[in-house]
């Protein structure tokens, strides 16, 4: 799934570049205002307008050459800030997806163990509830019309709620320190468990067989994650004006929370669409590779697809 994300992310480079300058101009404006206002006068707009008037009345403001140079510098700085967010965004994406660099590996392993323990406990509660429900159904084949058989058995176990509680941690046993990383791993694991298809090997071929509408849906979901990490990167840059102007911390908090929520939704949608692509077009992949598949795709056909695509490795 990480390879799939990287491939689709490369197709969005033009979109990324088109969104650099305008946010960069806003950032430079906030940075300049922060230096003028400071912590002592965070909302003194008169102080800010006075500074602008002083600059406008200065001799440099009436020199065309100076104005052109300043405008060029501002545009270059805006684009530079945007490119910096591209670098920071790549790091944010790695952080969110649980692919942490080696200095953070011990923390990643500890967090993964903790998440796995929580998931195992939630899974045990869910399976225990399923067992209790199955025993009650076996003891009361009339489906509740024999009250004496279950009157001392206690309340009905909330299997739906327990299943949701487990899935909030991860859809499968966690192997990454973050929910987003495990959501992508879960898509890969669920496809392999259901069809025995190696998703990494199958995806490029499956992509060629999918219609343009399916391509657009997957790319849109990938673009949502790109936009989320870009927003989070801009939030990190606003820590700099926060050194002089404390309200910038509010910008950082709001930006990060909204970006994180958008990222979770985008990752979940992306993983669902990838699974759906295999469900809907896996049979087409089998037929294209010469694997007979008349009915629904099963593990036998999926295992043969994997053998062909891995080419004996």
ROVEXVEX-91475 format. One line per field, with one value per residue (C-alpha): z, y, x; residue in three letters; residue number from 1. Coordinates in Angstrom, 1 decimal, decimal comma, always signed. Each point is the difference from the previous one (the first is absolute). Layout:
BEGIN
w (Z; ...)
v (Y; ...)
u (X; ...)
nuse (ala; ...)
zalo (NUM; ...)
***
This chain:
BEGIN
w (+0,0; +0,7; -3,5; -1,5; +2,0; -1,3; -3,6; +0,1; +1,9; -2,9; -2,3; +2,3; -0,2; -2,4; +2,4; +2,9; -1,8; -1,0; +3,7; +1,2; -0,6; +1,5; +3,4; +0,0; -0,4; +2,9; +2,1; -0,7; +0,9; +3,3; +0,7; -0,7; +2,1; +2,9; +0,1; +0,1; +2,6; +2,4; +3,1; +1,7; -2,7; -1,7; -1,4; -0,3; -3,7; +0,4; +0,6; -3,1; -2,2; +1,3; -1,0; -3,5; -0,4; +1,1; -2,7; -2,6; +0,8; -0,2; -3,1; -0,9; -0,6; -2,8; -1,9; -2,8; +0,2; +3,7; -0,3; -2,7; +2,0; +3,1; -2,0; -1,5; +3,4; +1,5; -2,8; +0,3; +3,7; -0,3; -2,4; +2,2; +3,0; -2,1; -1,0; +3,6; +0,8; -2,7; +1,9; +3,3; -1,4; -1,1; +3,6; +1,4; -2,3; +1,2; +3,6; -0,5; -1,9; +2,7; -2,1; +2,7; -0,5; +2,1; +2,9; +0,6; -0,5; +3,8; +0,6; -3,1; +1,3; +3,5; -1,5; -2,3; +2,9; +2,0; -2,9; -0,7; +3,7; -0,1; -3,2; +1,4; +3,1; -2,1; -2,4; +3,0; +1,3; -3,4; -0,5; +3,5; -0,7; -3,2; +1,9; +2,6; -2,7; -1,8; +3,3; +0,6; -3,5; +0,4; +3,4; -1,4; -3,5; +0,0; -0,3; +3,3; +0,2; +2,9; +2,7; +2,7; -1,9; +0,1; +2,9; +2,3; -2,7; +0,4; -2,7; -3,7; -0,9; -2,2; -2,8; -2,3; +2,5; +0,9; -3,7; -0,6; +3,1; -1,3; -3,5; +1,4; +1,0; -3,3; -2,4; +0,5; +2,6; +0,1; -1,5; -0,2; +2,7; -1,7; -1,0; -3,5; -0,6; +1,3; -2,2; -3,1; +1,3; +0,7; -3,6; -1,2; +2,6; -0,6; -3,8; +0,6; +2,5; -2,2; -3,4; +0,6; -2,3; +0,6; -0,3; -0,7; -3,0; -1,2; +0,2; -3,1; -2,2; +1,7; -0,6; -3,7; -0,1; +2,1; -1,8; +0,1; +2,5; +2,5; -0,7; +0,9; +3,2; +1,2; -1,0; +1,8; +3,2; -0,4; -0,6; +3,2; +2,0; -1,9; +0,9; +3,6; +0,4; -1,8; +2,4; +3,0; -1,4; -0,2; +3,6; +0,9; -1,7; +2,1; +3,0; -1,1; +0,3; +3,3; +1,4; -0,2; -0,2; +2,2; -2,0; -2,6; +2,3; -0,5; -3,8; +0,6; +2,2; -2,3; -3,1; +1,4; +1,4; -3,2; -2,1; +2,2; -0,3; -3,8; -0,2; +1,9; -2,3; -3,1; +1,1; +0,8; -3,3; -1,9; +1,6; -0,6; -3,7; -0,4; +1,6; -2,2; -3,1; +0,8; +0,8; -3,2; -2,5; +1,4; -2,2; -3,1; +1,2; +0,2; -3,5; -1,4; +1,4; -1,4; +3,3; -0,6; +2,3; -1,1; +3,3; +3,0; +0,7; +2,5; +1,8; -2,6; -2,8; +2,2; +1,0; -3,7; -0,8; +2,7; -1,3; -3,5; +1,1; +2,4; -2,9; +2,3; +2,6)
v (+0,0; +2,4; -0,6; +0,6; +3,3; +1,1; -0,8; +2,0; +2,8; +0,5; +0,7; +2,9; +2,0; +2,6; +0,5; +0,4; +2,7; +1,9; +0,5; +1,4; +3,7; +1,2; -1,8; +1,3; +3,6; -0,5; -1,5; +2,9; +2,5; -1,7; -0,3; +3,8; +0,9; -2,1; +1,8; +3,4; -0,9; -2,2; -1,8; +3,3; +1,4; -3,1; +1,7; +3,6; +0,6; +3,7; -1,0; -2,1; +2,6; +2,6; -2,2; -0,4; +3,7; +0,7; -2,4; +1,5; +3,5; -1,0; +1,0; -3,7; -0,4; +2,6; -1,7; -2,3; -2,0; -0,6; -1,0; -2,5; -1,5; -0,3; -1,6; -2,5; -0,8; -0,5; -2,3; -2,0; -0,2; -1,2; -2,7; -0,9; -0,4; -2,1; -2,3; -0,3; -1,2; -2,6; -1,4; +0,3; -1,6; -3,1; -0,3; +0,5; -2,8; -2,4; +0,9; -0,5; -3,3; -1,4; -0,2; +1,8; +0,6; -1,9; +2,5; -0,5; -3,8; -0,9; +2,3; -1,5; -3,6; +0,9; +1,8; -2,9; -2,5; +2,1; +0,3; -3,8; -0,7; +2,3; -1,6; -3,6; +0,9; +1,6; -3,0; -2,4; +1,9; -0,1; -3,7; -0,8; +1,9; -2,0; -3,2; +1,1; +0,9; -3,3; -1,9; +1,9; -0,6; -3,7; -0,1; +2,0; -1,2; +1,8; +3,4; +1,5; -1,4; -2,3; +2,6; -2,6; -1,2; +3,3; +1,9; -0,5; +0,4; +3,8; +2,7; -0,8; +0,6; +3,0; -1,7; +3,0; +2,4; -2,3; -0,5; +3,8; +0,5; -2,5; +1,5; +3,5; -1,3; -1,9; -2,3; -2,6; -0,6; +3,2; -0,2; +3,8; +2,7; +2,0; -0,7; +1,3; -2,3; -3,0; +1,0; -0,4; -3,2; -1,3; +0,4; -2,0; -2,7; -0,3; -0,3; -2,7; -1,8; +0,0; -0,6; -1,0; +2,9; +1,9; +3,5; +1,6; -2,2; +0,1; +3,8; +1,2; -2,6; +0,6; +3,8; -0,6; -1,9; +2,5; +2,5; +3,7; +0,7; -2,4; +1,7; +3,4; -1,3; -1,5; +3,1; +2,3; -2,0; +0,2; +3,7; +0,4; -1,5; +2,2; +3,1; -1,1; -0,5; +3,3; +1,8; -1,6; +1,1; +3,6; -0,3; -1,0; +3,2; +2,1; -0,9; +2,6; +3,0; -1,4; +0,9; +3,7; -0,2; -2,5; -0,1; -1,9; -3,0; -0,1; -0,1; -3,0; -1,8; +0,5; -0,8; -3,2; -1,3; +0,6; -1,5; -3,1; -0,6; +0,5; -2,3; -2,8; +0,3; +0,1; -3,1; -1,9; +0,9; -0,9; -3,4; -0,7; +0,9; -2,2; -3,0; +0,8; +0,0; -3,5; -1,1; +1,4; -0,5; -3,0; -2,3; +2,1; -0,3; -3,7; -0,3; +2,4; -2,1; -3,2; -1,4; -1,5; +1,8; -0,6; +0,8; +2,0; +0,4; -2,5; -0,7; -2,6; +2,5; +2,7; -2,2; -0,8; +3,7; +0,6; -2,8; +1,5; +3,6; -0,8; -2,0; -2,7; +2,2)
u (+0,0; +2,9; +1,3; -3,5; -0,1; +3,4; -1,0; -3,2; +1,7; +2,4; -2,9; -1,1; +3,2; -1,5; -3,0; +2,4; +2,1; -3,1; -0,9; +3,4; +0,0; -3,3; +0,4; +3,6; -1,2; -2,4; +2,8; +2,3; -2,7; -0,6; +3,7; +0,5; -3,0; +1,3; +3,3; -1,9; -2,7; +1,9; -1,3; -0,8; -2,4; -1,4; -3,1; +1,1; -1,0; +0,9; +3,6; +0,0; -1,6; +2,4; +2,9; -1,5; -0,5; +3,6; +1,3; -2,3; +1,3; +3,6; +2,1; +0,5; -3,7; +0,1; +2,9; -1,3; +3,2; -0,3; -3,6; +0,8; +2,8; -2,2; -2,8; +2,4; +1,5; -3,5; -1,0; +3,2; -0,3; -3,6; +1,0; +2,9; -2,3; -2,3; +2,9; +0,9; -3,5; +0,5; +3,0; -1,7; -3,1; +1,9; +1,2; -3,5; -1,3; +2,6; -0,9; -3,7; +0,5; +2,2; +3,2; +2,1; +3,8; +2,5; +0,3; -3,7; +0,0; +0,0; -3,0; -1,7; +0,5; -1,3; -3,0; -0,7; +0,1; -2,4; -2,4; +0,3; -0,8; -3,0; -1,2; +0,4; -2,0; -2,8; +0,1; -0,3; -3,0; -1,7; +0,6; -1,2; -3,2; -0,5; +0,4; -2,5; -2,5; +0,5; -0,6; -3,2; -1,2; +0,7; -1,8; -3,0; -0,7; -3,3; +1,8; -1,1; -3,5; +1,0; +0,8; +0,8; +3,0; +1,8; -1,6; +3,1; +2,6; +0,5; -0,2; +0,6; +3,7; +0,6; +1,9; -0,4; +1,4; +2,9; +0,8; +0,1; +2,2; +2,5; -0,1; +0,7; +3,4; +0,6; -1,8; +2,7; +2,7; +2,1; +3,5; +0,6; +0,0; -2,8; -3,6; +0,6; +2,9; -1,9; -3,0; +2,1; +1,6; -3,5; -1,0; +2,9; -0,5; -3,7; +0,5; +2,6; -2,1; -3,1; +1,5; +3,7; +0,9; +3,3; -1,4; +3,4; +0,6; -3,6; -0,7; +1,9; -1,8; -3,3; +0,4; +0,3; -3,2; -2,1; -2,2; +0,8; -2,8; +1,7; +3,3; -1,5; -1,5; +3,3; +2,0; -2,5; +0,5; +3,8; -0,3; -1,9; +2,9; +2,4; -2,0; -0,2; +3,8; +0,6; -2,3; +1,7; +3,4; -1,3; -1,1; +3,6; +1,3; -2,3; +2,0; +2,5; -2,3; -1,2; +3,4; -1,0; -3,8; -1,8; -3,3; +1,9; -0,1; -3,8; +0,7; +2,3; -2,5; -3,0; +2,1; +1,4; -3,3; -1,8; +2,8; +0,2; -3,8; +0,1; +3,0; -1,8; -3,1; +2,2; +2,0; -3,2; -1,6; +3,1; +0,3; -3,7; +0,3; +3,1; -1,9; -3,0; +2,2; +1,1; -3,5; -1,4; +2,8; +2,0; -1,9; +1,0; +3,6; -0,2; -1,5; +2,6; +2,8; -1,5; -1,3; -3,5; -2,5; -3,6; -1,7; +1,1; +3,7; +1,2; +3,3; +1,0; -0,1; +1,5; +2,9; +0,6; +0,0; +2,6; +2,2; -0,1; +0,6; +2,9; +1,6; +1,3; +1,5)
nuse (unk; unk; unk; unk; unk; unk; unk; unk; unk; unk; unk; unk; unk; unk; unk; unk; unk; unk; unk; unk; unk; unk; unk; unk; unk; unk; unk; unk; unk; unk; unk; unk; unk; unk; unk; unk; unk; unk; unk; unk; unk; unk; unk; unk; unk; unk; unk; unk; unk; unk; unk; unk; unk; unk; unk; unk; unk; unk; unk; unk; unk; unk; unk; unk; unk; unk; unk; unk; unk; unk; unk; unk; unk; unk; unk; unk; unk; unk; unk; unk; unk; unk; unk; unk; unk; unk; unk; unk; unk; unk; unk; unk; unk; unk; unk; unk; unk; unk; unk; unk; unk; unk; unk; unk; unk; unk; unk; unk; unk; unk; unk; unk; unk; unk; unk; unk; unk; unk; unk; unk; unk; unk; unk; unk; unk; unk; unk; unk; unk; unk; unk; unk; unk; unk; unk; unk; unk; unk; unk; unk; unk; unk; unk; unk; unk; unk; unk; unk; unk; unk; unk; unk; unk; unk; unk; unk; unk; unk; unk; unk; unk; unk; unk; unk; unk; unk; unk; unk; unk; unk; unk; unk; unk; unk; unk; unk; unk; unk; unk; unk; unk; unk; unk; unk; unk; unk; unk; unk; unk; unk; unk; unk; unk; unk; unk; unk; unk; unk; unk; unk; unk; unk; unk; unk; unk; unk; unk; unk; unk; unk; unk; unk; unk; unk; unk; unk; unk; unk; unk; unk; unk; unk; unk; unk; unk; unk; unk; unk; unk; unk; unk; unk; unk; unk; unk; unk; unk; unk; unk; unk; unk; unk; unk; unk; unk; unk; unk; unk; unk; unk; unk; unk; unk; unk; unk; unk; unk; unk; unk; unk; unk; unk; unk; unk; unk; unk; unk; unk; unk; unk; unk; unk; unk; unk; unk; unk; unk; unk; unk; unk; unk; unk; unk; unk; unk; unk; unk; unk; unk; unk; unk; unk; unk; unk; unk; unk; unk; unk; unk; unk; unk; unk; unk; unk; unk; unk; unk; unk; unk; unk; unk; unk; unk)
zalo (1; 2; 3; 4; 5; 6; 7; 8; 9; 10; 11; 12; 13; 14; 15; 16; 17; 18; 19; 20; 21; 22; 23; 24; 25; 26; 27; 28; 29; 30; 31; 32; 33; 34; 35; 36; 37; 38; 39; 40; 41; 42; 43; 44; 45; 46; 47; 48; 49; 50; 51; 52; 53; 54; 55; 56; 57; 58; 59; 60; 61; 62; 63; 64; 65; 66; 67; 68; 69; 70; 71; 72; 73; 74; 75; 76; 77; 78; 79; 80; 81; 82; 83; 84; 85; 86; 87; 88; 89; 90; 91; 92; 93; 94; 95; 96; 97; 98; 99; 100; 101; 102; 103; 104; 105; 106; 107; 108; 109; 110; 111; 112; 113; 114; 115; 116; 117; 118; 119; 120; 121; 122; 123; 124; 125; 126; 127; 128; 129; 130; 131; 132; 133; 134; 135; 136; 137; 138; 139; 140; 141; 142; 143; 144; 145; 146; 147; 148; 149; 150; 151; 152; 153; 154; 155; 156; 157; 158; 159; 160; 161; 162; 163; 164; 165; 166; 167; 168; 169; 170; 171; 172; 173; 174; 175; 176; 177; 178; 179; 180; 181; 182; 183; 184; 185; 186; 187; 188; 189; 190; 191; 192; 193; 194; 195; 196; 197; 198; 199; 200; 201; 202; 203; 204; 205; 206; 207; 208; 209; 210; 211; 212; 213; 214; 215; 216; 217; 218; 219; 220; 221; 222; 223; 224; 225; 226; 227; 228; 229; 230; 231; 232; 233; 234; 235; 236; 237; 238; 239; 240; 241; 242; 243; 244; 245; 246; 247; 248; 249; 250; 251; 252; 253; 254; 255; 256; 257; 258; 259; 260; 261; 262; 263; 264; 265; 266; 267; 268; 269; 270; 271; 272; 273; 274; 275; 276; 277; 278; 279; 280; 281; 282; 283; 284; 285; 286; 287; 288; 289; 290; 291; 292; 293; 294; 295; 296; 297; 298; 299; 300; 301; 302; 303; 304; 305; 306; 307; 308; 309; 310; 311; 312; 313)
***
